[in-house]
Amino acid sequence: MFSKRSNSQRGYSGIIHAAIVSLFAIGCASDGVTISCLDMDWHDIGRRDGIAGEKKTRFEDHAKKCEKENAPINASVYFDGYEKGLLTYCAPEGAFTAGLRGEDFGDACAPGLENAFLSDFEQGRQLRHHTKTADRTKENHRRAKRALERHENSLATATSRYEDPYLSGGERYAARQDVEYHRREIERYTADIPKLKAQAAEARETLAAFIVILEAEGRTITPADSQQHLAD
């Protein structure tokens, strides 16, 4: 959660990261849900489309589907819900969340709101980018350390086999090849790990610095806000 309280950067990073992970993992509650036209709540569908930043032409997709089912279509109720949902999408938090989720800019907001929307949308998009970069570089560093450990263990096994006095010539040659391979990999990972660690640290610092910028601008994400975004 962003706030103006004097929390540490680490605290801010951990909280916003948890919110982002939830947003990425779960997404919109309506995704993938198939609703029969006979059970269609046109106001709610319109509201959801508006919140998602869909263009008005999205109604045509629903209408075509329901025409095939000979089900009633209620355009006025749909667009009433759509306009209400669009108010949420075009608001600062809606724009920020759309960017945070990695959505495309749908050009659904009124021209007078577009510049403000894009500013908040870009902030969310940048936060997503910095968070994903921090996660990726941390994972790269972790994998490299695990790979180094595996090669060290494999080298010990290969060395023990190479020293077996009962090996045939061909077996000893193969064992020596294994020893040399694991030594090369150990050298490679030993050289790479400090670089990967530095990249991960730089990414964490960049993320923390960006969070401070958002905080200074009054950007806030509370647990309740996160749940609302997920429900939408």
Buried (B, 14 or more C-beta within 10 A) or exposed (E): BBBEEEBEBEEBBEBBBEBBEBBBEEBBEBEEEEEEBEEBBBBBBBBBBBBBBBEBEBBEEBBEBBEEEEBEBBBEBBBBBBEBBBBBBBBBBBBBBBBBBBBEBBEBBEEEBBEBBBEBBBBBBBBBBBBBBBBEBBEBBEEBBEBBEBBBEBBEEBBEBBEEEEBEEEEBEBBBEBBEBBBEBBEBBEEBBEEBBEBBBEBBEBBBEBBEEBBEEEBEBEEEBBEEBBEB
